[in-house]
Amino acid sequence: MLKVFSDERKKEYPNFEGADKPLRNPIKAETVAKVRAYRHDRIKQKVIEHDCAAILLYDPLNIRYATDCSDMQVWTMHNASRYTIVCADGHTICFEYKNAMHLAEGLDRVNEVRPAVSWFYFGAGPLVDEKTKIWAAEIADVVRQHGGGNMRLAVDKMEPGGVDALRAHGIEIVEGQELTETARMIKSPDEIEIMRWTIRVCEQGMWRMRENSVAGKSENEIWAELHYENIRNGGEWIETRLLAIGERTNPWFQECSDHVGKDGDLLSFDTDLVGPYGYCSDISRSWTIGLVPPTNEQRVIYNFAKSEIEHNMALIQPGMSFAEFSEKSMRIPEHYHDNRYSCAFHGVGLCDEYPSVPTHVDMALGKGYPGTIEEGMVLCVESCTGLNGGRECVKLEVQVLVTDKGVVQLDTFPFEDWG
């Protein structure tokens, strides 16, 4: 059963009324070092399993996973100014923005740091073709040097001009996202320790949001409290702006604005928070502005969402196929179909990750893909509930670790007692 509000639950958060100082970081340097070693080895082993000489990483989350180098991650998500190669023999090269190369120096899983060749248009302008050829020649040289004759190179994502440029050097390009996603999906105990810390920071911000859920405050003002707590505790960014109040909760996915709440309005949010060390806390809750008792409609949709979370969370077992989960999952009544969430659960680590399993409604429509739940996955179990044309939607989500006995819920923030 999900835990609900009580005086005993609140005592677990002695600072929830507004801490004057950041929380004490419990993560030790040796824990971070073990996480770096584990993650780098996971990537290397996937390169070997797929008979590749190396993998070329452009996604900054994959670079972070493989090397723990963080360099302007949000900016480099849309400016391809850095990349990393992890070879099957373990040799790892970070190609960094030339004025930030020092960020990768000294990392224990990085063997070389070189200046990146920027060949996207913002960085190269009309010299794109020339820069692309220089870049491709260097990448091909690394593959020849460390591949032992193997010219298969996995790539997670890349500007389209790079494909022909690499092939001109005899490189065979392999889809790399399968390698990175399947590497990242199994968490080590040390990763879970860091993830629990990120969730603790996130929940401290949620307490701050709850305190500020008062009439007259805007969605933006309340959402800012989560950012504040994350940043001052060493967190990094928040992927979305998914907080809405009252009629703006239905339909879901309206991002926060200057809309002002009134007492009794439903507030719903989805944290999507990238916290300390780059790990994600992706949890959702709903409550009323002013924390006043709910209306009957609010109570009904909240209790269905809560029961859907409880039912589906209890189903999850290692070895269960996605199809079997879908068959046994909570049946969503037809009058909630239009506002159902896009998935029943998804993986999470450094942001959302493989897998993503849709609801039984979407499975019946031919969506989704085959797969199996595995021990060591961390999953977010989701529900979005509201009537089509109704005033409000409830958004709930929990983050769980798959163990040999089922799941362990990692988040601890209470649910409303609206039974």
C-alpha positions as a LaTeX table, in Angstrom:
\begin{tabular}{lrrr}
\hline
Residue & $x$ (\AA) & $y$ (\AA) & $z$ (\AA) \\
\hline
Met1 & 0.00 & 0.00 & 0.00 \\
Leu2 & 1.13 & 3.54 & $-0.69$ \\
Lys3 & 1.88 & 5.64 & 2.37 \\
Val4 & $-0.43$ & 8.55 & 3.16 \\
Phe5 & $-0.07$ & 11.70 & 5.20 \\
Ser6 & 0.09 & 11.44 & 9.00 \\
Asp7 & 2.00 & 13.12 & 11.78 \\
Glu8 & 4.34 & 10.12 & 11.85 \\
Arg9 & 5.14 & 10.50 & 8.16 \\
Lys10 & 5.85 & 14.21 & 8.54 \\
Lys11 & 8.37 & 13.51 & 11.29 \\
Glu12 & 10.57 & 11.83 & 8.68 \\
Tyr13 & 11.01 & 15.29 & 7.13 \\
Pro14 & 12.06 & 17.47 & 10.09 \\
Asn15 & 13.05 & 20.30 & 7.75 \\
Phe16 & 9.99 & 20.27 & 5.52 \\
Glu17 & 8.74 & 23.58 & 6.88 \\
Gly18 & 11.68 & 25.32 & 5.23 \\
Ala19 & 15.31 & 24.46 & 5.87 \\
Asp20 & 17.72 & 27.37 & 6.25 \\
Lys21 & 20.60 & 25.31 & 4.85 \\
Pro22 & 21.03 & 22.67 & 2.15 \\
Leu23 & 20.72 & 19.03 & 3.14 \\
Arg24 & 23.85 & 17.14 & 4.15 \\
Asn25 & 25.22 & 15.20 & 1.18 \\
Pro26 & 25.73 & 11.58 & 2.33 \\
Ile27 & 27.47 & 10.33 & $-0.84$ \\
Lys28 & 31.13 & 9.41 & $-0.41$ \\
Ala29 & 33.84 & 9.78 & $-3.03$ \\
Glu30 & 34.43 & 6.03 & $-3.14$ \\
Thr31 & 30.75 & 5.50 & $-4.02$ \\
Val32 & 31.08 & 7.84 & $-6.99$ \\
Ala33 & 34.28 & 6.08 & $-8.08$ \\
Lys34 & 32.55 & 2.68 & $-8.00$ \\
Val35 & 29.65 & 4.06 & $-10.04$ \\
Arg36 & 32.07 & 5.39 & $-12.66$ \\
Ala37 & 33.81 & 2.02 & $-12.94$ \\
Tyr38 & 30.53 & 0.10 & $-13.15$ \\
Arg39 & 29.01 & 2.32 & $-15.81$ \\
His40 & 32.13 & 2.43 & $-17.98$ \\
Asp41 & 32.38 & $-1.35$ & $-17.84$ \\
Arg42 & 28.71 & $-1.72$ & $-18.81$ \\
Ile43 & 29.28 & 0.35 & $-21.96$ \\
Lys44 & 32.50 & $-1.50$ & $-22.82$ \\
Gln45 & 30.82 & $-4.88$ & $-22.43$ \\
Lys46 & 27.96 & $-3.86$ & $-24.72$ \\
Val47 & 30.50 & $-2.79$ & $-27.37$ \\
Ile48 & 32.09 & $-6.23$ & $-27.12$ \\
Glu49 & 28.74 & $-8.08$ & $-27.16$ \\
His50 & 27.74 & $-6.30$ & $-30.39$ \\
Asp51 & 31.09 & $-7.08$ & $-32.06$ \\
Cys52 & 32.00 & $-3.42$ & $-32.45$ \\
Ala53 & 35.44 & $-1.82$ & $-32.30$ \\
Ala54 & 34.07 & 1.15 & $-30.38$ \\
Ile55 & 31.06 & 3.33 & $-29.71$ \\
Leu56 & 30.86 & 7.02 & $-30.59$ \\
Leu57 & 28.71 & 8.97 & $-28.14$ \\
Tyr58 & 27.18 & 12.37 & $-28.81$ \\
Asp59 & 24.25 & 12.28 & $-26.39$ \\
Pro60 & 25.56 & 14.13 & $-23.30$ \\
Leu61 & 23.70 & 11.70 & $-21.03$ \\
Asn62 & 25.55 & 8.77 & $-22.59$ \\
Ile63 & 28.84 & 10.65 & $-22.30$ \\
Arg64 & 28.04 & 11.29 & $-18.64$ \\
Tyr65 & 27.17 & 7.64 & $-18.11$ \\
Ala66 & 30.36 & 6.33 & $-19.72$ \\
Thr67 & 32.86 & 8.88 & $-18.37$ \\
Asp68 & 31.09 & 10.97 & $-15.69$ \\
Cys69 & 32.21 & 14.08 & $-17.54$ \\
Ser70 & 29.58 & 16.81 & $-17.36$ \\
Asp71 & 30.12 & 19.77 & $-19.68$ \\
Met72 & 27.22 & 22.13 & $-20.44$ \\
Gln73 & 24.88 & 19.17 & $-20.80$ \\
Val74 & 21.71 & 21.01 & $-21.77$ \\
Trp75 & 23.53 & 23.24 & $-24.27$ \\
Thr76 & 25.30 & 20.30 & $-25.87$ \\
Met77 & 22.00 & 18.45 & $-26.30$ \\
His78 & 21.32 & 20.78 & $-29.22$ \\
Asn79 & 24.87 & 21.83 & $-30.14$ \\
Ala80 & 27.01 & 18.84 & $-31.15$ \\
Ser81 & 30.24 & 20.35 & $-29.84$ \\
Arg82 & 31.57 & 17.38 & $-27.85$ \\
Tyr83 & 31.70 & 13.61 & $-28.20$ \\
Thr84 & 33.34 & 10.54 & $-26.68$ \\
Ile85 & 34.70 & 7.24 & $-28.00$ \\
Val86 & 34.74 & 4.12 & $-25.82$ \\
Cys87 & 36.71 & 1.30 & $-27.44$ \\
Ala88 & 36.22 & $-2.43$ & $-26.95$ \\
Asp89 & 39.69 & $-2.56$ & $-25.38$ \\
Gly90 & 38.51 & 0.03 & $-22.83$ \\
His91 & 40.48 & 2.96 & $-24.23$ \\
Thr92 & 38.32 & 6.06 & $-23.84$ \\
Ile93 & 38.77 & 9.46 & $-25.47$ \\
Cys94 & 36.78 & 12.56 & $-24.57$ \\
Phe95 & 36.66 & 15.09 & $-27.39$ \\
Glu96 & 35.70 & 18.26 & $-25.56$ \\
Tyr97 & 34.84 & 21.84 & $-26.33$ \\
Lys98 & 38.33 & 23.32 & $-26.65$ \\
Asn99 & 38.03 & 25.76 & $-23.74$ \\
Ala100 & 36.59 & 23.10 & $-21.42$ \\
Met101 & 38.96 & 20.19 & $-21.93$ \\
His102 & 40.08 & 20.43 & $-18.32$ \\
Leu103 & 36.65 & 19.11 & $-17.22$ \\
Ala104 & 37.53 & 15.63 & $-18.49$ \\
Glu105 & 41.15 & 15.61 & $-17.38$ \\
Gly106 & 41.83 & 13.43 & $-14.36$ \\
Leu107 & 38.70 & 11.30 & $-14.65$ \\
Asp108 & 39.82 & 7.77 & $-13.91$ \\
Arg109 & 38.01 & 6.16 & $-16.88$ \\
Val110 & 39.25 & 8.67 & $-19.45$ \\
Asn111 & 42.56 & 7.88 & $-21.18$ \\
Glu112 & 42.80 & 10.90 & $-23.47$ \\
Val113 & 41.24 & 14.33 & $-23.81$ \\
Arg114 & 41.32 & 15.96 & $-27.25$ \\
Pro115 & 39.75 & 19.10 & $-28.70$ \\
Ala116 & 36.49 & 18.35 & $-30.48$ \\
Val117 & 35.98 & 19.17 & $-34.14$ \\
Ser118 & 32.71 & 21.08 & $-34.43$ \\
Trp119 & 31.10 & 20.35 & $-37.79$ \\
Phe120 & 27.47 & 21.29 & $-37.13$ \\
Tyr121 & 26.43 & 24.49 & $-38.89$ \\
Phe122 & 26.52 & 26.85 & $-35.91$ \\
Gly123 & 30.12 & 25.85 & $-35.22$ \\
Ala124 & 31.36 & 25.45 & $-38.80$ \\
Gly125 & 29.14 & 27.61 & $-40.99$ \\
Pro126 & 29.97 & 27.20 & $-44.70$ \\
Leu127 & 32.99 & 25.06 & $-43.74$ \\
Val128 & 30.78 & 22.15 & $-42.67$ \\
Asp129 & 32.04 & 19.77 & $-45.39$ \\
Glu130 & 35.69 & 20.59 & $-44.69$ \\
Lys131 & 35.28 & 20.18 & $-40.93$ \\
Thr132 & 33.33 & 16.95 & $-41.38$ \\
Lys133 & 36.17 & 15.40 & $-43.37$ \\
Ile134 & 38.72 & 16.35 & $-40.69$ \\
Trp135 & 36.46 & 14.91 & $-37.99$ \\
Ala136 & 35.80 & 11.66 & $-39.86$ \\
Ala137 & 39.49 & 11.07 & $-40.55$ \\
Glu138 & 40.31 & 11.35 & $-36.84$ \\
Ile139 & 37.46 & 9.04 & $-35.79$ \\
Ala140 & 38.49 & 6.44 & $-38.39$ \\
Asp141 & 42.08 & 6.62 & $-37.18$ \\
Val142 & 40.97 & 5.83 & $-33.61$ \\
Val143 & 38.93 & 2.85 & $-34.82$ \\
Arg144 & 41.88 & 1.48 & $-36.81$ \\
Gln145 & 44.25 & 1.99 & $-33.90$ \\
His146 & 42.09 & 0.24 & $-31.32$ \\
Gly147 & 39.85 & $-2.07$ & $-33.37$ \\
Gly148 & 42.34 & $-4.71$ & $-34.43$ \\
Gly149 & 40.90 & $-4.64$ & $-37.94$ \\
Asn150 & 37.29 & $-4.41$ & $-36.78$ \\
Met151 & 35.73 & $-1.36$ & $-38.47$ \\
Arg152 & 32.27 & $-1.63$ & $-36.88$ \\
Leu153 & 31.49 & 1.60 & $-35.01$ \\
Ala154 & 28.34 & 1.99 & $-32.91$ \\
Val155 & 26.92 & 5.54 & $-32.87$ \\
Asp156 & 24.18 & 6.79 & $-30.54$ \\
Lys157 & 23.24 & 9.93 & $-32.52$ \\
Met158 & 24.96 & 12.15 & $-35.04$ \\
Glu159 & 24.41 & 14.88 & $-37.62$ \\
Pro160 & 23.47 & 13.22 & $-40.95$ \\
Gly161 & 26.55 & 14.38 & $-42.84$ \\
Gly162 & 28.74 & 12.20 & $-40.67$ \\
Val163 & 27.33 & 8.95 & $-42.04$ \\
Asp164 & 28.80 & 9.22 & $-45.53$ \\
Ala165 & 31.99 & 10.78 & $-44.19$ \\
Leu166 & 32.67 & 7.79 & $-41.93$ \\
Arg167 & 31.69 & 5.24 & $-44.55$ \\
Ala168 & 34.19 & 6.80 & $-46.92$ \\
His169 & 36.87 & 5.59 & $-44.48$ \\
Gly170 & 35.53 & 2.03 & $-44.45$ \\
Ile171 & 33.58 & 2.43 & $-41.21$ \\
Glu172 & 30.48 & 0.24 & $-40.78$ \\
Ile173 & 27.98 & 2.18 & $-38.67$ \\
Val174 & 25.96 & 0.24 & $-36.08$ \\
Glu175 & 22.87 & 1.56 & $-34.27$ \\
Gly176 & 24.25 & 2.54 & $-30.86$ \\
Gln177 & 21.16 & 3.43 & $-28.88$ \\
Glu178 & 20.40 & $-0.23$ & $-28.21$ \\
Leu179 & 23.87 & $-0.52$ & $-26.63$ \\
Thr180 & 23.54 & 2.54 & $-24.42$ \\
Glu181 & 19.94 & 1.95 & $-23.35$ \\
Thr182 & 20.48 & $-1.69$ & $-22.42$ \\
Ala183 & 23.71 & $-0.81$ & $-20.62$ \\
Arg184 & 22.02 & 1.89 & $-18.57$ \\
Met185 & 18.91 & $-0.10$ & $-17.64$ \\
Ile186 & 20.52 & $-2.27$ & $-14.90$ \\
Lys187 & 21.53 & $-0.25$ & $-11.83$ \\
Ser188 & 24.29 & $-1.12$ & $-9.38$ \\
Pro189 & 23.73 & $-0.83$ & $-5.60$ \\
Asp190 & 25.93 & 2.28 & $-5.63$ \\
Glu191 & 23.77 & 3.87 & $-8.32$ \\
Ile192 & 20.72 & 3.18 & $-6.16$ \\
Glu193 & 22.41 & 4.89 & $-3.22$ \\
Ile194 & 22.95 & 8.02 & $-5.31$ \\
Met195 & 19.44 & 7.82 & $-6.74$ \\
Arg196 & 17.97 & 7.69 & $-3.22$ \\
Trp197 & 19.89 & 10.87 & $-2.44$ \\
Thr198 & 18.52 & 12.57 & $-5.55$ \\
Ile199 & 14.99 & 11.54 & $-4.54$ \\
Arg200 & 15.60 & 12.93 & $-1.04$ \\
Val201 & 16.57 & 16.29 & $-2.56$ \\
Cys202 & 13.54 & 16.19 & $-4.85$ \\
Glu203 & 11.17 & 15.41 & $-2.01$ \\
Gln204 & 12.59 & 18.27 & 0.04 \\
Gly205 & 11.63 & 20.50 & $-2.88$ \\
Met206 & 8.18 & 18.90 & $-2.98$ \\
Trp207 & 7.65 & 19.77 & 0.68 \\
Arg208 & 8.57 & 23.33 & $-0.18$ \\
Met209 & 6.07 & 23.28 & $-3.06$ \\
Arg210 & 3.38 & 21.94 & $-0.75$ \\
Glu211 & 3.97 & 24.73 & 1.77 \\
Asn212 & 3.60 & 27.27 & $-1.02$ \\
Ser213 & 0.45 & 25.75 & $-2.52$ \\
Val214 & $-1.68$ & 28.66 & $-1.34$ \\
Ala215 & $-4.30$ & 30.80 & $-3.04$ \\
Gly216 & $-2.83$ & 33.71 & $-4.97$ \\
Lys217 & 0.43 & 31.98 & $-5.94$ \\
Ser218 & 1.07 & 31.18 & $-9.58$ \\
Glu219 & 2.12 & 27.86 & $-11.06$ \\
Asn220 & 5.51 & 29.38 & $-11.86$ \\
Glu221 & 6.04 & 30.53 & $-8.28$ \\
Ile222 & 5.24 & 27.10 & $-6.85$ \\
Trp223 & 7.37 & 25.30 & $-9.46$ \\
Ala224 & 10.33 & 27.57 & $-8.65$ \\
Glu225 & 10.48 & 26.07 & $-5.15$ \\
Leu226 & 11.47 & 22.69 & $-6.62$ \\
His227 & 14.23 & 24.29 & $-8.72$ \\
Tyr228 & 15.52 & 26.18 & $-5.68$ \\
Glu229 & 15.90 & 23.07 & $-3.54$ \\
Asn230 & 17.46 & 21.07 & $-6.36$ \\
Ile231 & 20.07 & 23.65 & $-7.30$ \\
Arg232 & 21.18 & 24.49 & $-3.79$ \\
Asn233 & 21.73 & 20.79 & $-3.08$ \\
Gly234 & 23.93 & 20.23 & $-6.14$ \\
Gly235 & 21.21 & 19.19 & $-8.55$ \\
Glu236 & 21.45 & 20.03 & $-12.22$ \\
Trp237 & 18.23 & 20.80 & $-14.10$ \\
Ile238 & 14.57 & 19.84 & $-14.56$ \\
Glu239 & 13.58 & 18.38 & $-17.90$ \\
Thr240 & 10.03 & 19.72 & $-18.13$ \\
Arg241 & 7.69 & 22.34 & $-16.63$ \\
Leu242 & 4.84 & 19.98 & $-15.84$ \\
Leu243 & 2.91 & 21.67 & $-13.06$ \\
Ala244 & $-0.66$ & 22.85 & $-13.55$ \\
Ile245 & $-3.50$ & 24.06 & $-11.35$ \\
Gly246 & $-7.26$ & 23.68 & $-11.62$ \\
Glu247 & $-8.73$ & 23.60 & $-15.12$ \\
Arg248 & $-5.22$ & 23.67 & $-16.62$ \\
Thr249 & $-4.64$ & 20.11 & $-15.38$ \\
Asn250 & $-7.15$ & 18.77 & $-17.93$ \\
Pro251 & $-5.92$ & 17.84 & $-20.45$ \\
Trp252 & $-2.50$ & 17.02 & $-19.01$ \\
Phe253 & 0.86 & 18.24 & $-20.39$ \\
Gln254 & 0.14 & 21.96 & $-20.11$ \\
Glu255 & 3.35 & 23.47 & $-18.75$ \\
Cys256 & 3.37 & 25.85 & $-15.82$ \\
Ser257 & 2.46 & 29.48 & $-16.36$ \\
Asp258 & 1.46 & 32.61 & $-14.47$ \\
His259 & $-1.98$ & 31.08 & $-13.83$ \\
Val260 & $-2.93$ & 31.69 & $-10.18$ \\
Gly261 & $-4.56$ & 29.02 & $-8.04$ \\
Lys262 & $-7.62$ & 29.33 & $-5.80$ \\
Asp263 & $-8.38$ & 27.40 & $-2.63$ \\
Gly264 & $-9.66$ & 23.96 & $-3.56$ \\
Asp265 & $-8.14$ & 23.87 & $-7.05$ \\
Leu266 & $-6.30$ & 20.65 & $-7.81$ \\
Leu267 & $-2.53$ & 21.02 & $-8.29$ \\
Ser268 & $-0.76$ & 18.24 & $-10.23$ \\
Phe269 & 2.90 & 17.95 & $-11.20$ \\
Asp270 & 5.62 & 15.65 & $-12.55$ \\
Thr271 & 9.10 & 16.43 & $-11.22$ \\
Asp272 & 11.36 & 15.11 & $-14.06$ \\
Leu273 & 14.19 & 16.38 & $-11.85$ \\
Val274 & 17.85 & 15.74 & $-12.69$ \\
Gly275 & 19.50 & 16.05 & $-9.33$ \\
Pro276 & 22.92 & 15.51 & $-7.75$ \\
Tyr277 & 25.40 & 13.49 & $-9.83$ \\
Gly278 & 23.01 & 13.63 & $-12.79$ \\
Tyr279 & 20.47 & 11.08 & $-11.54$ \\
Cys280 & 16.76 & 11.56 & $-12.10$ \\
Ser281 & 13.92 & 11.70 & $-9.61$ \\
Asp282 & 10.77 & 11.31 & $-11.69$ \\
Ile283 & 7.75 & 11.29 & $-9.37$ \\
Ser284 & 4.31 & 12.88 & $-9.45$ \\
Arg285 & 1.77 & 13.96 & $-6.87$ \\
Ser286 & $-1.48$ & 15.91 & $-6.74$ \\
Trp287 & $-3.12$ & 17.89 & $-3.91$ \\
Thr288 & $-5.42$ & 20.85 & $-3.46$ \\
Ile289 & $-4.44$ & 24.49 & $-3.22$ \\
Gly290 & $-4.79$ & 25.46 & 0.42 \\
Leu291 & $-4.73$ & 21.71 & 1.24 \\
Val292 & $-8.49$ & 21.87 & 1.67 \\
Pro293 & $-10.66$ & 18.71 & 1.56 \\
Pro294 & $-11.32$ & 17.51 & $-2.00$ \\
Thr295 & $-14.55$ & 17.68 & $-3.92$ \\
Asn296 & $-16.27$ & 14.40 & $-4.68$ \\
Glu297 & $-14.97$ & 14.48 & $-8.29$ \\
Gln298 & $-11.42$ & 15.11 & $-7.08$ \\
Arg299 & $-11.69$ & 12.26 & $-4.58$ \\
Val300 & $-12.98$ & 9.82 & $-7.19$ \\
Ile301 & $-10.28$ & 10.49 & $-9.81$ \\
Tyr302 & $-7.54$ & 10.60 & $-7.15$ \\
Asn303 & $-8.51$ & 7.27 & $-5.64$ \\
Phe304 & $-8.66$ & 5.58 & $-9.04$ \\
Ala305 & $-5.19$ & 6.91 & $-9.91$ \\
Lys306 & $-3.85$ & 5.74 & $-6.57$ \\
Ser307 & $-5.38$ & 2.27 & $-6.98$ \\
Glu308 & $-3.94$ & 2.01 & $-10.50$ \\
Ile309 & $-0.46$ & 2.79 & $-9.17$ \\
Glu310 & $-0.82$ & 0.29 & $-6.31$ \\
His311 & $-2.16$ & $-2.49$ & $-8.54$ \\
Asn312 & 0.46 & $-2.11$ & $-11.27$ \\
Met313 & 3.33 & $-1.68$ & $-8.84$ \\
Ala314 & 2.38 & $-4.92$ & $-7.07$ \\
Leu315 & 2.42 & $-6.83$ & $-10.39$ \\
Ile316 & 6.01 & $-6.12$ & $-11.33$ \\
Gln317 & 8.34 & $-9.10$ & $-11.04$ \\
Pro318 & 11.68 & $-9.93$ & $-12.70$ \\
Gly319 & 11.13 & $-12.27$ & $-15.63$ \\
Met320 & 7.67 & $-10.90$ & $-16.41$ \\
Ser321 & 7.17 & $-9.97$ & $-20.04$ \\
Phe322 & 5.83 & $-6.57$ & $-20.98$ \\
Ala323 & 2.86 & $-8.34$ & $-22.60$ \\
Glu324 & 2.05 & $-10.28$ & $-19.42$ \\
Phe325 & 2.24 & $-7.10$ & $-17.35$ \\
Ser326 & $-0.14$ & $-5.40$ & $-19.76$ \\
Glu327 & $-2.62$ & $-8.28$ & $-19.59$ \\
Lys328 & $-2.69$ & $-8.15$ & $-15.79$ \\
Ser329 & $-2.49$ & $-4.38$ & $-15.36$ \\
Met330 & $-5.31$ & $-2.29$ & $-13.92$ \\
Arg331 & $-8.15$ & $-1.90$ & $-16.42$ \\
Ile332 & $-8.66$ & 1.78 & $-17.15$ \\
Pro333 & $-12.38$ & 2.58 & $-17.48$ \\
Glu334 & $-13.41$ & 3.87 & $-20.88$ \\
His335 & $-14.42$ & 7.25 & $-19.48$ \\
Tyr336 & $-10.75$ & 7.80 & $-18.49$ \\
His337 & $-9.25$ & 6.60 & $-21.79$ \\
Asp338 & $-8.86$ & 10.01 & $-23.40$ \\
Asn339 & $-6.73$ & 11.34 & $-20.54$ \\
Arg340 & $-4.76$ & 8.13 & $-19.85$ \\
Tyr341 & $-1.02$ & 8.51 & $-19.54$ \\
Ser342 & 1.25 & 7.61 & $-22.46$ \\
Cys343 & 2.80 & 4.66 & $-20.59$ \\
Ala344 & 2.08 & 2.37 & $-17.66$ \\
Phe345 & 5.75 & 2.42 & $-16.64$ \\
His346 & 9.15 & 3.41 & $-17.97$ \\
Gly347 & 12.77 & 3.07 & $-16.96$ \\
Val348 & 14.73 & 5.85 & $-15.28$ \\
Gly349 & 18.34 & 6.56 & $-14.39$ \\
Leu350 & 20.08 & 9.53 & $-15.96$ \\
Cys351 & 16.65 & 10.84 & $-17.11$ \\
Asp352 & 14.00 & 8.57 & $-18.65$ \\
Glu353 & 15.41 & 5.38 & $-20.10$ \\
Tyr354 & 14.45 & 2.06 & $-21.69$ \\
Pro355 & 11.95 & 0.47 & $-21.39$ \\
Ser356 & 8.68 & 2.31 & $-22.02$ \\
Val357 & 5.62 & 0.08 & $-21.66$ \\
Pro358 & 2.26 & 1.56 & $-22.72$ \\
Thr359 & $-1.07$ & 1.04 & $-21.00$ \\
His360 & $-3.23$ & $-1.96$ & $-21.85$ \\
Val361 & $-5.37$ & 0.36 & $-23.98$ \\
Asp362 & $-2.43$ & 1.22 & $-26.22$ \\
Met363 & $-1.11$ & $-2.34$ & $-26.22$ \\
Ala364 & $-4.46$ & $-3.41$ & $-27.66$ \\
Leu365 & $-4.00$ & $-0.81$ & $-30.40$ \\
Gly366 & $-0.73$ & $-2.47$ & $-31.44$ \\
Lys367 & 1.63 & $-0.07$ & $-29.70$ \\
Gly368 & 4.56 & $-1.08$ & $-27.51$ \\
Tyr369 & 7.27 & $-3.66$ & $-28.09$ \\
Pro370 & 8.37 & $-7.02$ & $-26.66$ \\
Gly371 & 10.67 & $-7.19$ & $-23.67$ \\
Thr372 & 11.13 & $-8.48$ & $-20.15$ \\
Ile373 & 11.33 & $-6.85$ & $-16.74$ \\
Glu374 & 14.74 & $-7.53$ & $-15.19$ \\
Glu375 & 16.15 & $-7.37$ & $-11.69$ \\
Gly376 & 18.11 & $-4.17$ & $-11.20$ \\
Met377 & 15.84 & $-2.00$ & $-13.33$ \\
Val378 & 14.47 & 1.20 & $-11.83$ \\
Leu379 & 10.97 & 1.92 & $-13.13$ \\
Cys380 & 8.48 & 4.76 & $-12.82$ \\
Val381 & 4.89 & 3.56 & $-12.52$ \\
Glu382 & 2.46 & 6.20 & $-13.78$ \\
Ser383 & $-1.18$ & 7.25 & $-13.84$ \\
Cys384 & $-2.99$ & 10.25 & $-15.29$ \\
Thr385 & $-6.69$ & 10.23 & $-14.49$ \\
Gly386 & $-9.46$ & 12.63 & $-15.44$ \\
Leu387 & $-12.73$ & 12.71 & $-17.35$ \\
Asn388 & $-12.76$ & 13.84 & $-20.95$ \\
Gly389 & $-14.27$ & 17.31 & $-20.65$ \\
Gly390 & $-13.91$ & 17.23 & $-16.88$ \\
Arg391 & $-12.35$ & 20.09 & $-14.97$ \\
Glu392 & $-9.20$ & 18.44 & $-13.59$ \\
Cys393 & $-6.72$ & 15.56 & $-13.87$ \\
Val394 & $-4.76$ & 13.77 & $-11.17$ \\
Lys395 & $-1.14$ & 12.87 & $-11.98$ \\
Leu396 & 0.58 & 10.25 & $-9.78$ \\
Glu397 & 3.90 & 8.44 & $-10.25$ \\
Val398 & 6.25 & 6.37 & $-8.11$ \\
Gln399 & 9.85 & 5.26 & $-8.64$ \\
Val400 & 10.65 & 1.63 & $-7.82$ \\
Leu401 & 13.60 & $-0.75$ & $-7.87$ \\
Val402 & 13.01 & $-4.25$ & $-9.28$ \\
Thr403 & 14.40 & $-6.88$ & $-6.91$ \\
Asp404 & 14.26 & $-10.67$ & $-6.90$ \\
Lys405 & 11.12 & $-10.42$ & $-4.73$ \\
Gly406 & 9.25 & $-7.73$ & $-6.62$ \\
Val407 & 9.70 & $-3.99$ & $-6.23$ \\
Val408 & 10.94 & $-1.63$ & $-3.55$ \\
Gln409 & 9.51 & 1.88 & $-3.69$ \\
Leu410 & 12.35 & 4.41 & $-3.64$ \\
Asp411 & 10.30 & 7.57 & $-3.18$ \\
Thr412 & 8.71 & 8.20 & 0.22 \\
Phe413 & 6.63 & 11.35 & $-0.18$ \\
Pro414 & 3.15 & 10.57 & 1.19 \\
Phe415 & $-0.06$ & 10.40 & $-0.81$ \\
Glu416 & $-3.25$ & 12.20 & 0.13 \\
Asp417 & $-5.62$ & 10.31 & 2.43 \\
Trp418 & $-8.75$ & 10.88 & 0.36 \\
Gly419 & $-10.41$ & 7.53 & 0.92 \\
\hline
\end{tabular}
